[in-house]
Amino acid sequence: MNYTTQMDAARKGIITKEMEIVSKKEKIDVYLLRDLVGSGKVVIPANKNHKSLNPEGIGKGLRTKINVNLGISKDCPNIEPEIEKVKKAIELKAEAIMDLSSFGKTEEFRKKVVEISPAMIGTVPMYDAVGFYDKELKDIKAEEFLDVVEKHAKDGVDFVTIHAGLTRKTCETFKKNKRLTNIVSRGGSLLFAWMELNNKENPFYEYYDKLLDICEEYDVTLSLGDACRPGSINDSTDASQIEELIILGELTKRAWERNVQVMIEGPGHMPINEIQANMLLEKKLCHGAPFYVLGPIVTDIAPGYDHITSAIGGAIAASSGADFLCYVTPAEHLRLPTLDDMKEGIIASKIAAHAADIAKGVKGARDWDYKMSKARQELDWEKMFDFCIDEEKARRYRDESMPEHSDSCTMCGKMCSMRNMNKILEGKDINILREDN
């Protein structure tokens, strides 16, 4: 039986090879997974042209996934450093990579990333439009924006961020409800400017059916972008953000009618006490579609440490229902991340995702922690390193400060609680001051 998308297959009762792979990874019944894909509560982004893909599922009951942003820009147009980041992100087992390139050899870079990456690939075609056409923003025609989306789809991109919920009506709401940091979404701000300069409706909203044609043909998952995400905790959960979310819910249903997979993008900067309510709102207003969040970043004061502010928010968001975390690096708000920045962002985001999976009761999530704790109790350092989320850093820290007694560390030495509890429970003497072991 033929099918167009993963959702179409699921609704026809077909179990695809991608569903089989995801089922094994997640230890979930493949028929249950098929039904979740069919209902839109799980997506499996898998462009038909992404031949190197090792598919992942995002959504209800599955492990929280993380995304890594990278790409070339006018100030940093060199492809090679970004390719190194791609390879490192794959090595660190990031499930998704978003190519946010906005200048230079964007097509060459995008095709290379799709070619080498088993991780799913996302893009924001809006970023690429100005460079692709070599035109000023206001001179790009509505249909040309859609042509860029189709180009990305042909190149094998698995999901695209489209800010289709930023309508003329949303813009009026934004103007009437002043924000401290205005529209901080790069794609959203570009679309707002285009709409204002041309006095026209958002082309992605006006020609949404044509967008769905492209997504259906290549099985590109539509990541409905949050143009009005808050860029400061002052602006969170305001009228603009909520109105756009309502529109995204309507667009979700229209996409599902065409068997196009959808996930919803969310905040942004947000105080801790608002996160849980926002996760509930998204799931309610967008009919249970998977939720993809940037952070949330829980305070605005920590440039250089926003991988931490984001991990705090991400753990709370994912434990409250978010399905997909967009990593944030220490370089957020400051510069294009380096390779080291990227690694710190990935590790912080993976910690947040795993902590949330424990809270959500995701199958098998606690097993990893049990194995680490067992290795600690046994003072088996090699096993501890094996179970570390960042083995390289853990080994380096220990090597930099080796203890006198190998079964301890330089923090506690022979006062180590694990060491002494093991000894006393085995009926042995505890010798802290004596030289013998």
C-alpha positions as CSV (number, residue, x, y, z in Angstrom):
1,M,0.0,0.0,0.0
2,N,1.4,3.4,-0.9
3,Y,1.6,6.3,1.5
4,T,2.8,10.0,1.3
5,T,3.9,10.7,4.9
6,Q,4.5,8.9,8.2
7,M,1.2,10.2,9.3
8,D,-0.6,8.9,6.2
9,A,1.0,5.5,6.6
10,A,-0.1,5.3,10.3
11,R,-3.6,6.2,9.4
12,K,-3.7,3.5,6.8
13,G,-2.5,1.0,9.3
14,I,1.0,0.7,7.8
15,I,4.1,0.2,10.0
16,T,7.0,1.9,8.2
17,K,10.6,1.0,8.7
18,E,11.1,4.3,10.5
19,M,8.4,3.3,13.0
20,E,10.1,0.0,13.5
21,I,13.4,1.7,14.3
22,V,11.9,4.2,16.7
23,S,9.9,1.4,18.4
24,K,13.1,-0.5,19.2
25,K,14.9,2.6,20.4
26,E,12.1,3.7,22.7
27,K,11.1,0.1,23.8
28,I,7.5,1.0,22.9
29,D,5.0,-1.3,21.1
30,V,5.1,-0.5,17.4
31,Y,1.3,-0.6,17.1
32,L,0.9,2.0,19.9
33,L,3.6,4.1,18.2
34,R,1.8,3.9,14.9
35,D,-1.4,5.1,16.5
36,L,0.4,8.0,18.2
37,V,1.9,9.1,14.8
38,G,-1.6,8.8,13.2
39,S,-3.1,11.0,15.9
40,G,-0.4,13.6,15.6
41,K,0.9,13.1,19.2
42,V,4.2,11.8,17.9
43,V,6.2,12.9,14.9
44,I,9.0,11.0,13.1
45,P,10.7,13.6,10.9
46,A,12.0,11.7,8.0
47,N,12.4,13.4,4.6
48,K,12.3,10.9,1.8
49,N,15.6,12.4,0.4
50,H,17.5,12.1,3.7
51,K,19.2,8.8,3.0
52,S,21.7,8.8,5.9
53,L,18.9,9.4,8.5
54,N,18.7,7.2,11.7
55,P,15.1,8.2,12.6
56,E,13.9,9.4,15.9
57,G,10.4,10.0,17.3
58,I,9.3,13.1,19.2
59,G,6.3,13.2,21.3
60,K,4.0,11.6,23.9
61,G,5.6,8.8,25.9
62,L,9.0,9.0,24.2
63,R,12.4,10.2,25.4
64,T,12.9,14.0,25.4
65,K,15.0,14.8,22.3
66,I,17.5,17.7,21.9
67,N,18.4,19.9,19.0
68,V,21.7,21.6,18.2
69,N,21.7,24.9,16.3
70,L,24.7,25.8,14.0
71,G,25.3,27.3,10.6
72,I,27.3,29.9,8.7
73,S,26.7,33.7,8.8
74,K,28.0,36.8,7.2
75,D,30.5,37.3,10.0
76,C,31.5,33.6,10.1
77,P,31.0,32.3,6.6
78,N,33.6,29.5,6.7
79,I,31.9,26.1,6.2
80,E,34.7,23.8,7.7
81,P,34.3,24.9,11.4
82,E,30.6,24.3,11.2
83,I,31.1,20.9,9.6
84,E,33.3,20.0,12.6
85,K,30.5,21.1,14.9
86,V,28.1,18.8,13.0
87,K,30.5,15.9,13.5
88,K,30.9,16.6,17.2
89,A,27.1,17.0,17.6
90,I,26.6,13.6,16.0
91,E,29.4,12.1,18.2
92,L,27.6,13.5,21.3
93,K,24.4,11.8,20.1
94,A,22.3,14.9,19.5
95,E,19.0,13.7,17.9
96,A,18.6,16.8,15.7
97,I,20.7,19.5,14.0
98,M,19.2,22.8,12.8
99,D,21.1,24.5,10.0
100,L,20.4,28.2,10.7
101,S,22.8,29.5,7.9
102,S,21.9,32.9,6.6
103,F,24.8,33.9,4.3
104,G,27.3,32.5,1.9
105,K,27.4,28.9,0.6
106,T,24.2,27.9,2.4
107,E,23.2,25.3,-0.2
108,E,26.5,23.6,-0.2
109,F,26.6,23.5,3.5
110,R,23.0,22.2,3.8
111,K,23.5,19.4,1.4
112,K,26.8,18.3,3.1
113,V,25.0,18.2,6.5
114,V,22.1,16.1,5.1
115,E,24.6,13.8,3.4
116,I,26.7,13.0,6.5
117,S,24.1,13.3,9.3
118,P,22.2,10.4,10.8
119,A,20.5,13.0,13.0
120,M,17.4,14.7,11.7
121,I,18.0,18.0,10.0
122,G,15.9,21.2,10.4
123,T,16.2,24.6,8.8
124,V,14.5,28.0,8.8
125,P,14.0,28.7,5.1
126,M,13.2,32.4,5.9
127,Y,16.8,32.9,6.9
128,D,18.1,31.7,3.6
129,A,15.7,33.7,1.4
130,V,17.7,37.0,1.3
131,G,21.0,35.4,0.3
132,F,19.3,32.9,-2.0
133,Y,17.7,35.6,-4.2
134,D,20.4,38.3,-3.5
135,K,17.5,40.7,-2.9
136,E,16.6,43.1,-0.2
137,L,13.9,41.7,2.1
138,K,11.1,43.9,0.9
139,D,11.7,42.9,-2.7
140,I,11.2,39.2,-2.2
141,K,7.9,38.0,-3.6
142,A,5.5,35.8,-1.6
143,E,5.9,32.8,-3.9
144,E,9.7,33.1,-3.7
145,F,9.6,32.3,0.0
146,L,7.7,29.1,-0.8
147,D,10.2,28.3,-3.5
148,V,13.0,28.4,-0.9
149,V,11.0,26.0,1.3
150,E,10.7,23.6,-1.6
151,K,14.4,23.9,-2.3
152,H,15.2,22.9,1.3
153,A,12.7,20.0,1.1
154,K,14.3,18.7,-2.1
155,D,17.7,18.8,-0.4
156,G,16.5,16.4,2.3
157,V,15.6,18.6,5.3
158,D,13.5,16.7,7.8
159,F,11.7,19.6,9.4
160,V,11.3,23.3,8.7
161,T,10.5,26.1,11.0
162,I,7.8,28.3,9.5
163,H,6.4,31.3,11.3
164,A,2.9,31.0,9.8
165,G,1.1,32.2,12.9
166,L,2.4,35.7,12.7
167,T,-0.7,37.1,10.8
168,R,-1.7,40.7,10.2
169,K,-4.1,40.3,13.2
170,T,-1.3,39.0,15.4
171,C,0.8,42.0,14.4
172,E,-1.9,44.4,15.4
173,T,-2.1,42.6,18.8
174,F,1.6,43.0,19.1
175,K,1.5,46.8,18.3
176,K,-1.3,47.3,20.9
177,N,0.4,45.4,23.6
178,K,3.9,46.9,23.9
179,R,6.7,44.6,24.8
180,L,10.1,45.3,26.4
181,T,12.0,43.3,23.8
182,N,9.6,43.4,20.9
183,I,9.9,40.4,18.5
184,V,13.1,38.5,19.2
185,S,12.6,35.6,16.8
186,R,14.9,36.2,13.9
187,G,12.5,34.7,11.4
188,G,9.6,36.4,13.0
189,S,11.2,39.8,12.9
190,L,12.1,39.4,9.2
191,L,8.5,38.4,8.4
192,F,7.1,41.3,10.5
193,A,9.3,43.7,8.6
194,W,8.3,42.2,5.2
195,M,4.6,42.5,6.0
196,E,5.0,46.1,7.2
197,L,7.1,47.1,4.2
198,N,4.7,45.5,1.7
199,N,1.4,46.0,3.6
200,K,0.6,42.3,2.9
201,E,-0.4,39.2,4.8
202,N,2.2,36.7,5.9
203,P,2.9,34.6,2.8
204,F,3.2,31.4,4.8
205,Y,-0.3,32.0,6.2
206,E,-1.9,33.2,3.1
207,Y,-0.5,30.4,1.0
208,Y,-0.5,27.7,3.7
209,D,-2.1,25.1,1.4
210,K,0.9,25.4,-1.0
211,L,3.2,25.0,2.0
212,L,1.4,21.8,2.9
213,D,1.7,20.6,-0.7
214,I,5.5,20.8,-0.3
215,C,5.6,19.1,3.1
216,E,3.3,16.3,2.0
217,E,5.3,15.6,-1.2
218,Y,8.7,15.2,0.7
219,D,7.3,14.2,4.1
220,V,8.8,17.3,5.7
221,T,7.6,17.8,9.3
222,L,6.2,21.3,9.8
223,S,7.7,23.0,12.9
224,L,5.3,25.9,13.5
225,G,7.5,28.6,14.7
226,D,6.8,31.0,17.6
227,A,7.5,34.4,16.1
228,C,6.1,36.0,19.3
229,R,8.1,34.0,21.7
230,P,9.2,36.2,24.7
231,G,12.7,37.5,24.6
232,S,12.6,38.6,28.2
233,I,10.8,37.3,31.3
234,N,9.0,40.7,31.2
235,D,7.2,39.6,28.0
236,S,6.3,36.0,28.8
237,T,2.7,34.7,28.5
238,D,1.4,37.9,27.0
239,A,-1.3,38.6,24.4
240,S,0.9,38.3,21.4
241,Q,2.3,35.0,22.4
242,I,-1.0,33.4,23.3
243,E,-2.8,34.8,20.2
244,E,-0.1,33.3,18.0
245,L,-0.4,29.9,19.8
246,I,-4.2,29.8,19.2
247,I,-3.5,30.3,15.4
248,L,-0.9,27.6,15.5
249,G,-3.5,25.3,16.9
250,E,-5.8,26.0,14.0
251,L,-2.9,25.5,11.5
252,T,-2.1,22.2,13.1
253,K,-5.5,20.8,12.4
254,R,-5.3,22.0,8.7
255,A,-1.9,20.3,8.4
256,W,-3.2,17.0,9.9
257,E,-6.1,17.1,7.3
258,R,-3.3,16.7,4.7
259,N,-1.4,14.1,6.7
260,V,1.5,16.5,7.3
261,Q,3.3,16.0,10.6
262,V,3.4,19.0,13.0
263,M,5.3,20.1,16.0
264,I,4.8,23.4,17.8
265,E,7.6,25.8,18.9
266,G,7.4,27.6,22.2
267,P,9.1,30.0,24.6
268,G,11.6,31.7,24.9
269,H,12.4,33.6,28.1
270,M,10.0,32.7,30.9
271,P,10.1,32.7,34.8
272,I,10.0,29.3,36.4
273,N,6.5,29.8,37.9
274,E,4.9,30.2,34.4
275,I,6.5,27.2,32.6
276,Q,4.1,24.4,33.7
277,A,1.0,26.5,32.7
278,N,2.5,27.3,29.3
279,M,3.1,23.6,28.6
280,L,-0.5,22.8,29.5
281,L,-1.7,25.7,27.2
282,E,0.3,24.4,24.2
283,K,-1.0,20.9,24.6
284,K,-4.6,22.1,25.0
285,L,-4.6,24.7,22.2
286,C,-2.6,22.6,19.8
287,H,-4.4,19.4,20.3
288,G,-1.5,17.4,21.8
289,A,1.0,18.1,19.1
290,P,4.6,17.6,20.2
291,F,6.1,20.8,21.8
292,Y,9.6,22.1,20.9
293,V,11.0,24.7,23.3
294,L,14.0,27.0,23.3
295,G,15.0,26.8,26.9
296,P,12.9,28.2,28.4
297,I,15.5,30.7,29.7
298,V,14.4,31.4,33.3
299,T,16.3,34.6,33.9
300,D,17.8,37.4,31.7
301,I,20.9,38.2,33.7
302,A,23.3,35.4,32.8
303,P,25.0,35.9,29.4
304,G,27.9,33.4,29.3
305,Y,25.9,31.0,31.4
306,D,22.7,30.7,29.5
307,H,23.3,27.0,29.0
308,I,22.5,26.8,32.7
309,T,19.5,29.1,32.7
310,S,18.2,27.1,29.7
311,A,18.8,23.7,31.3
312,I,16.8,24.7,34.4
313,G,13.9,25.8,32.3
314,G,14.2,22.8,29.9
315,A,14.1,20.3,32.7
316,I,10.9,21.9,34.1
317,A,9.3,22.3,30.7
318,A,10.0,18.7,29.6
319,S,8.9,17.3,32.9
320,S,5.6,19.3,32.4
321,G,5.0,18.0,28.9
322,A,7.5,19.5,26.4
323,D,8.9,16.8,24.0
324,F,11.9,18.5,22.3
325,L,14.5,20.9,23.7
326,C,16.5,23.3,21.6
327,Y,19.9,23.6,23.2
328,V,21.3,26.9,24.3
329,T,25.1,27.5,24.6
330,P,27.1,29.8,26.9
331,A,27.5,32.0,23.8
332,E,23.7,32.7,23.6
333,H,23.1,36.5,23.1
334,L,26.9,37.0,22.6
335,R,28.4,35.4,19.5
336,L,28.3,32.4,17.2
337,P,29.1,29.4,19.4
338,T,32.5,27.7,19.2
339,L,33.0,24.0,19.2
340,D,33.5,24.0,23.0
341,D,30.4,26.2,23.5
342,M,28.4,23.8,21.5
343,K,29.6,20.8,23.6
344,E,28.6,22.6,26.8
345,G,25.2,23.4,25.4
346,I,24.6,19.8,24.3
347,I,25.6,18.3,27.6
348,A,23.5,20.8,29.6
349,S,20.5,20.1,27.4
350,K,20.9,16.4,27.6
351,I,21.1,16.6,31.4
352,A,17.8,18.5,31.4
353,A,16.2,16.1,29.0
354,H,17.2,13.0,31.0
355,A,16.2,14.6,34.3
356,A,12.7,15.3,32.8
357,D,12.5,11.7,31.4
358,I,13.0,10.4,35.0
359,A,10.2,12.7,36.2
360,K,7.9,11.7,33.4
361,G,8.5,8.0,34.0
362,V,9.8,7.4,30.5
363,K,10.5,3.6,30.1
364,G,14.1,2.8,31.0
365,A,15.1,6.4,32.0
366,R,16.1,5.5,35.6
367,D,18.1,2.4,34.6
368,W,21.1,4.6,33.6
369,D,21.1,6.3,37.0
370,Y,20.8,2.9,38.8
371,K,23.9,1.6,36.9
372,M,25.9,4.8,37.8
373,S,24.9,4.6,41.5
374,K,25.7,0.9,41.6
375,A,29.2,1.6,40.2
376,R,29.7,4.4,42.8
377,Q,28.7,2.0,45.6
378,E,31.2,-0.5,44.3
379,L,33.9,2.2,43.9
380,D,34.3,0.9,40.3
381,W,35.8,4.0,38.6
382,E,35.9,2.5,35.1
383,K,32.2,1.7,35.2
384,M,31.5,5.2,36.5
385,F,33.3,6.7,33.6
386,D,31.4,4.4,31.2
387,F,28.1,5.7,32.6
388,C,29.0,9.4,32.6
389,I,27.1,11.7,30.3
390,D,30.5,13.3,29.5
391,E,33.2,10.6,30.0
392,E,36.0,12.8,28.7
393,K,35.5,15.5,31.3
394,A,35.0,13.1,34.1
395,R,38.2,11.3,33.3
396,R,40.1,14.6,32.9
397,Y,39.0,15.8,36.3
398,R,40.1,12.7,38.1
399,D,43.4,12.5,36.2
400,E,44.1,16.1,37.2
401,S,43.9,15.3,41.0
402,M,44.7,11.7,41.7
403,P,44.2,10.5,45.4
404,E,46.6,8.6,47.5
405,H,44.2,5.7,47.7
406,S,42.7,4.7,44.3
407,D,39.4,3.7,45.8
408,S,38.7,7.3,46.9
409,C,39.0,10.8,45.5
410,T,40.9,13.9,46.6
411,M,37.8,15.4,48.2
412,C,37.3,12.8,50.9
413,G,40.3,10.5,50.8
414,K,40.0,7.7,53.4
415,M,36.9,9.5,54.8
416,C,35.0,8.4,51.7
417,S,31.5,7.4,52.8
418,M,31.2,4.7,50.1
419,R,34.5,3.2,51.1
420,N,33.8,3.2,54.8
421,M,30.2,2.0,54.6
422,N,31.4,-1.0,52.4
423,K,34.1,-1.8,55.0
424,I,31.9,-1.6,58.1
425,L,29.0,-3.6,56.5
426,E,31.5,-6.3,55.6
427,G,32.6,-6.4,59.2
428,K,36.0,-4.8,58.6
429,D,37.8,-2.1,60.5
430,I,37.8,1.5,59.3
431,N,41.3,3.0,59.3
432,I,41.3,6.7,58.6
433,L,44.6,7.8,60.3
434,R,46.7,4.7,60.0
435,E,48.9,4.3,56.9
436,D,47.7,0.8,56.0
437,N,44.7,0.3,53.7
